[in-house]
Amino acid sequence: MASEPQQLPAVHEAWLPREHALHRPRHGGRQMTALVCALMFFVTPTLLWIVGVRPSEIENHKLASFPSLGDGWKFFTGLPGWATDQLSFRSGAIQAADGISRGLFGEGAPLDQAPPPVAGPIPGGTPATPKNAPSPQGSPNSQAGYRRVVQGVDGWLYYGYDAEAKCAPSRPLADTLSRINTLRQAVESSGRKFVFVIAPDKTTMVPQKLPASYPDKDCSVPKQEPDWAQFLAAGALDLRPELKKSEGRVGHPIYPPNDTHWTDEGALVMARDLANAVQPGVTQTWVSTPTRKYDVNADLPPLLGRNEVKTLQEYSLKPDGAVDRGGLSNGDIDKPVYRKTSPLVGTIDKRTLIYGDSFTKASSRYLPGGFTNLTMLAHFTSKTTQEQAIDEFVNAEIVVVEAVERSVSAGQLTFIEDGFLSAVRAKLEEHPIG
C-alpha cells in the first residue's frame, strides 16, 4: 500500500524545532536590526524637520527633493538620495571625521578626493560633461579620480580640476576653439559685435602658493602657456596683464586663499577690459575707490567639510568720475538678469548680453557700471531653455561670451554643442541687425 505524501507542518518553518528537517531560521535578530536602521534612516530627516532642524547645502549641489509617487519604481530608488541629502548633521559629520583624522593621524581625512565631475556645476560654473562629448583623452588621474581640493602653502586652497581639465579634456582644444569661432561667425555675420573672454584659473594667476607636488602637475603646467597661445590666436580677450597690474596696485593676489574666484579687484578688471574691447578708450573717465569690506562664504572649504568666509574689498565705480554705478552682486544668473540705467560719459549704451559663468556672477556688481542696457545669463544653467538663451542673443547688439579657463581647456561648454550652434546660427540669420 502506497504511503500518503508527507504533509507540511501547520506552522511557519522558522517556528519548528531546530532539529526538525524543515526548520529554516529567519535570522530574526539581524533582520529586525536592519529594519530598525532603515526606518531610522528614512524617518530621522522628517523628525528633525518637524522640530525645526534644516539641512544645509554642501558639495556644491542642490539638496535632493522627496521623490514623487508618480515616478513608479523611481520613487524607491530616489529615497536613498533624498534621505542622505536631508541628514541635517551631515556637514558636522564630515567636519568630525576630518578632526578625528587630524588628531589621530596628523593629516586631514581624504575628503578632497573624488571622481571627475559628472553632473551639475562645479566651482567656476563648469557644467557637466556635455552629452555625446568625446571621451577624455587620458590622464593617469582620470581613471582613479582627481583631487577636488589641492592644499597649497600658507593655508591656500586650489580647485583640483584646474589641472585635470588640461590633462583629460573632453575634446581637443583646437576643436573647442574652432566651435567658439563658429559661434563668433554666426554672431558677427548677423551684424552684432562678439567678444570672447576667458577668466584665468587661480592656478594660473597665483601659482606661487601651490604645493611642490600635486596630481597632474607634470602634465598641466607644461600645457598652460601653449593653451593660452591657442586662446589668444582664437581671438580671446586676455585679462591676465591687467589682473597682474591690479595685483601690483593692491599689493596682494586678487584671488582669495580659500576660493576659486577672483576678488572685487578682478571683477573691476573684467568690467574695464570688456568695456574697452567694445569701445576702446571708453574707461578713461572711470574712477574707483574702496568703500567697505564684506564677508561671503568661500567655495573651496566645503569640499573639505569646513565652512569659511572670504573677506573682500568693495569699490565704487564712477564711469563719468562722479556718479557711482557700482551695485549689488547678483546671487543668481541662472535666468536672465536685466540691468538698465541712463547713459553717462564712460558707458556703452547698446543692448549687451554677457553669457557667462560664475565669474560673470562674481563680477555682476560692476558690469552694469560700463553697460547701461545689460543682460547677464549663465550658460551652464538648466533653468533657462536653449530657446530662451538664443532669444537673448537675438535681442542683443553686443554679445560677450565668458568662460573660465578650465572649462575651455576641458571643452566642457554647452554653447559649443552642435545643437546650440545650429539653432543660434539659424535664429540670428532670421534676425540680422543693420
ZAGU-289054 format. One line per 4 residues: number of its first residue (from 0); their letters; for each residue x, y, z of C-alpha. Coordinates in steps of 0.1 Angstrom, whole numbers, plus 2048, in hexadecimal, padded with zeros to 3 digits. Layout:
% ZAGU-289054
NUM = A = X,Y,Z  ...
% end
This chain:
% ZAGU-289054
0 = MASE = 800,800,800  80E,822,7F5  816,839,812  804,85A,813
4 = PQQL = 819,879,809  82A,88B,826  816,8A8,831  827,8CA,837
8 = PAVH = 826,8D6,85B  809,8EC,865  821,906,872  83A,91D,862
12 = EAWL = 85B,90B,85C  86E,924,871  859,919,88F  861,8F5,88C
16 = PREH = 87A,8E5,8A5  89E,8E9,899  8A3,8C4,895  885,8C1,87D
20 = ALHR = 890,8BA,859  87A,8D7,84C  886,8F1,865  891,911,853
24 = PRHG = 89D,92D,869  893,951,860  8B1,962,871  897,976,883
28 = GRQM = 8AF,98A,898  8C4,997,87C  8A6,99D,866  895,9B1,881
32 = TALV = 8B5,9C6,886  8B7,9CD,861  892,9D7,860  897,9EF,87E
36 = CALM = 8B6,9FF,86E  8A4,A03,84D  886,A13,85E  89C,A2B,872
40 = FFVT = 8AF,A34,852  88F,A3F,840  87B,A4C,85E  897,A61,86F
44 = PTLL = 898,A7D,854  872,A81,858  873,A82,87E  890,A9B,87D
48 = WIVG = 87D,AB1,864  85E,AB1,87B  872,ABF,899  882,ADA,883
52 = VRPS = 8A4,ACB,879  8AC,AD1,855  8C7,AC2,840  8E1,AD8,82E
56 = EIEN = 8ED,AD6,80B  911,ACA,808  925,ABA,7EC  918,AD4,7D3
60 = HKLA = 8F7,AC4,7CB  8D3,ACA,7D3  8C4,AB3,7ED  8B0,A96,7DE
64 = SFPS = 88A,A9B,7E0  872,A80,7ED  86A,A68,7D0  847,A68,7C1
68 = LGDG = 830,A4B,7C4  828,A51,79F  84B,A46,796  843,A21,79A
72 = WKFF = 861,A0C,7A5  877,A2B,7A3  865,A35,7C4  878,A1A,7D6
76 = TGLP = 89A,A1F,7C4  897,A45,7CC  892,A41,7F1  8B6,A3A,7FB
80 = GWAT = 8C3,A59,7EA  8A7,A6E,7FB  8AE,A60,81D  8D4,A64,819
84 = DQLS = 8D1,A88,80F  8B8,A90,82A  8CE,A84,847  8D2,AA6,859
88 = FRSG = 8F1,A9A,86B  903,A90,84B  91A,AAE,849  922,AAB,86E
92 = AIQA = 92A,A86,869  942,A8F,84D  953,AA8,863  955,A8F,880
96 = ADGI = 965,A75,869  97F,A8E,85E  986,A99,882  98A,A74,88E
100 = SRGL = 9A2,A6D,871  9B7,A8B,879  9B8,A83,89E  9C1,A5E,899
104 = FGEG = 9D6,A5E,87A  9E3,A82,877  9D2,A87,855  9AF,A90,848
108 = APLD = 996,A75,83D  997,A6F,817  977,A83,812  987,A96,7F5
112 = QAPP = 989,A77,7DE  96D,A6F,7C6  966,A63,7A3  966,A7D,788
116 = PVAG = 946,A92,787  92A,A81,774  90C,A96,77D  904,AB9,787
120 = PIPG = 919,AD9,788  939,AD8,79B  94C,AF7,7A9  951,B0F,78D
124 = GTPA = 931,B05,77B  93E,AE8,768  921,AD2,75C  91E,AAD,75B
128 = TPKN = 930,A9B,73F  91B,AA4,720  905,A88,711  916,A76,6F4
132 = APSP = 938,A86,6FD  957,A72,6F4  966,A5E,710  982,A6E,724
136 = QGSP = 9A3,A6B,712  9B4,A5B,72F  9C5,A65,74F  9D2,A4D,76A
140 = NSQA = 9BC,A5E,783  99D,A5D,76D  999,A38,773  99E,A39,799
144 = GYRR = 98C,A5A,79F  99A,A7D,7A4  9A2,A91,7C3  985,AA9,7C8
148 = VVQG = 99A,AC1,7DD  9BF,AC6,7DB  9CD,AD2,7FC  9E9,AEB,7F6
152 = VDGW = A01,AFE,80C  9F7,B16,827  9D4,B07,828  9CC,B0F,804
156 = LYYG = 9B2,AF9,7F2  9AF,AF2,7CD  994,AE1,7B8  9A3,AC0,7AD
160 = YDAE = 990,AC0,78C  9A6,ADC,77F  9C1,AC3,778  9AA,AA6,76F
164 = AKCA = 999,ABB,754  9B9,AC0,741  9C4,A9C,743  9A4,A8A,73C
168 = PSRP = 98E,AA1,726  96D,A95,718  978,AA0,6F5  998,AAD,6E5
172 = LADT = 99E,AD2,6EC  9A0,ADA,6C7  97D,ACC,6C2  970,AE0,6E0
176 = LSRI = 97E,B01,6D2  972,AF9,6AF  94F,AF5,6BD  952,B16,6D0
180 = NTLR = 95C,B27,6AF  93E,B18,69E  929,B29,6B9  93D,B49,6B3
184 = QAVE = 936,B48,68D  911,B42,693  90E,B61,6A9  924,B78,694
188 = SSGR = 914,B6E,673  8F3,B79,682  900,B9C,687  907,B99,6AC
192 = KFVF = 928,B9D,6BF  938,B7F,6CF  951,B7D,6EC  95F,B5D,6FB
196 = VIAP = 970,B61,71D  981,B46,732  982,B49,758  9A5,B3B,762
200 = DKTT = 9A6,B1F,77B  9B3,B27,79E  9CF,B0E,797  9DA,B23,779
204 = MVPQ = 9D9,B44,78B  9E6,B3A,7AE  9FE,B1C,7A8  A16,B27,7C3
208 = KLPA = 9FF,B18,7DE  9FB,AF6,7CE  A0D,AD9,7DF  A2C,ACA,7D1
212 = SYPD = A19,AAC,7C5  9F5,AA5,7BD  9E1,A8F,7A5  9E6,A96,780
216 = KDCS = A00,AB1,786  A19,AA1,76E  9FE,AA1,753  9EB,AC2,759
220 = VPKQ = A08,ADB,75F  A19,AD5,73D  9F7,AD8,72C  9EE,AFA,73C
224 = EPDW = A00,B12,725  9FA,AFE,705  9D5,AFE,70E  9D5,B24,713
228 = AQFL = 9E7,B28,6F2  9CA,B16,6E1  9B0,B2A,6F5  9BF,B4B,6E9
232 = AAGA = 9C3,B3E,6C5  99E,B37,6C5  997,B5B,6CF  991,B58,6F4
236 = LDLR = 994,B77,709  9B2,B73,721  9AB,B80,744  9CC,B74,752
240 = PELK = 9E1,B94,74D  9C7,BAA,75E  9C1,B91,77A  9E7,B92,781
244 = KSEG = 9E7,BB8,781  9CA,BB9,799  9DC,BA0,7AF  9FA,BB7,7B0
248 = RVGH = 9E5,BD5,7B9  9D4,BC4,7D7  9F3,BB1,7E2  9E4,B8E,7E4
252 = PIYP = 9D5,B73,7CE  9B2,B7B,7C1  9A6,B58,7C6  99D,B4F,7EA
256 = PNDT = 9B1,B33,7FC  991,B1E,801  97D,B25,7E2  981,B1D,7BD
260 = HWTD = 972,B3F,7B1  983,B60,7AF  97D,B7D,7C7  96C,B9E,7BF
264 = EGAL = 98D,BAB,7B0  98A,B8F,796  966,B97,790  96F,BBB,789
268 = VMAR = 98A,BB0,770  970,B9B,75D  958,BB8,75C  973,BD1,74F
272 = DLAN = 982,BB9,736  960,BAF,728  955,BD4,724  976,BDC,713
276 = AVQP = 973,BBE,6FC  951,BCB,6F0  95B,BF0,6EF  980,BF6,6F2
280 = GVTQ = 988,C12,70B  965,C14,71A  972,C0E,73D  98A,C2C,73E
284 = TWVS = 971,C3F,754  96B,C22,76C  973,C27,791  972,C0B,7AB
288 = TPTR = 979,C0F,7D0  977,BF6,7ED  957,BF9,801  953,BDC,81A
292 = KYDV = 95E,BB9,822  945,B9D,822  944,B77,829  934,B5C,813
296 = NADL = 937,B36,814  955,B27,804  94F,B0B,7EB  96D,AF3,7F1
300 = PPLL = 96C,AEC,816  94A,ADA,814  95B,AC0,7FD  971,AB8,81B
304 = GRNE = 954,AB8,834  95A,ADB,841  947,AFC,840  95C,B1C,83C
308 = VKTL = 956,B3F,82F  96C,B54,818  970,B78,81F  96E,B8F,801
312 = QEYS = 973,BB4,7FA  956,BC6,7EA  95B,BE4,7D2  947,C00,7C3
316 = LKPD = 946,C02,79E  940,C25,78F  942,C22,769  93F,C48,765
320 = GAVD = 954,C4F,784  936,C5B,798  918,C43,798  91D,C22,7AA
324 = RGGL = 910,C05,795  91E,BE9,7AB  901,BD4,7B6  8F7,BB4,7C8
328 = SNGD = 905,B93,7BE  8ED,B7B,7AE  8E9,B5A,7C0  8DA,B48,7A3
332 = IDKP = 8DD,B4C,77D  8CD,B2B,775  8B2,B3F,765  8B7,B60,752
336 = VYRK = 8C0,B7D,768  8B8,B9F,759  8C9,BC0,764  8C0,BE0,753
340 = TSPL = 8CC,C03,75C  8CE,C25,74C  8EC,C2C,735  90A,C3D,744
344 = VGTI = 92C,C47,737  942,C28,739  925,C10,733  91A,BFB,715
348 = DKRT = 8F5,C01,70C  8EE,BE2,6F7  8DB,BC2,6FF  8F6,BAB,70C
352 = LIYG = 8F4,B86,716  90F,B77,72C  90B,B52,729  922,B45,744
356 = DSFT = 927,B2F,763  92D,B35,788  94A,B4E,780  92F,B64,76F
360 = KASS = 91A,B60,78E  938,B69,7A4  93D,B88,78E  918,B92,78D
364 = RYLP = 91C,BAE,7A6  931,BC2,78D  927,BB7,76A  908,BCE,769
368 = GGFT = 91F,BEB,76F  92D,BE9,74C  90D,BDD,739  8ED,BF0,73D
372 = NLTM = 8D7,BD5,72D  8E4,BB4,73A  8D8,B90,73B  8EC,B76,74F
376 = LAHF = 8E5,B51,74B  8F7,B31,754  8FE,B19,738  900,AFA,74F
380 = TSKT = 8DD,AFE,75D  8C0,AE6,75A  8A7,B01,765  8A8,B12,743
384 = TQEQ = 89F,AFF,724  8B5,B00,705  89A,B13,6F2  898,B2E,70E
388 = AIDE = 8BE,B32,70E  8BF,B36,6E8  8A4,B50,6EA  8BC,B64,700
392 = FVNA = 8D6,B62,6E4  8BC,B6F,6CC  8B2,B8C,6E3  8D6,B97,6E7
396 = EIVV = 8EC,BAE,6D2  90C,BA3,6E4  911,B7F,6EF  92C,B78,708
400 = VEAV = 933,B53,710  948,B4D,72F  955,B2C,73B  96F,B21,756
404 = ERSV = 990,B13,749  98A,AF0,756  968,AED,743  979,AF8,723
408 = SAGQ = 996,AE1,727  97F,AC4,72F  967,ACB,713  94A,ACB,72B
412 = LTFI = 935,AE7,71D  911,AE3,715  911,AFE,6FB  929,AEC,6E3
416 = EDGF = 912,ACD,6DF  906,AC7,6BC  8E1,ACC,6C5  8E7,AEE,6D5
420 = LSAV = 8FE,AFB,6B9  8E5,AF1,69E  8C8,B00,6B0  8D9,B21,6B8
424 = RAKL = 8E6,B25,695  8C4,B1F,686  8B3,B38,69E  8CC,B53,699
428 = EEHP = 8CA,B4F,673  8A5,B55,676  8AA,B75,68B  8C9,B88,67F
432 = IG = 8CF,BAC,68A  8DC,BC8,674
% end
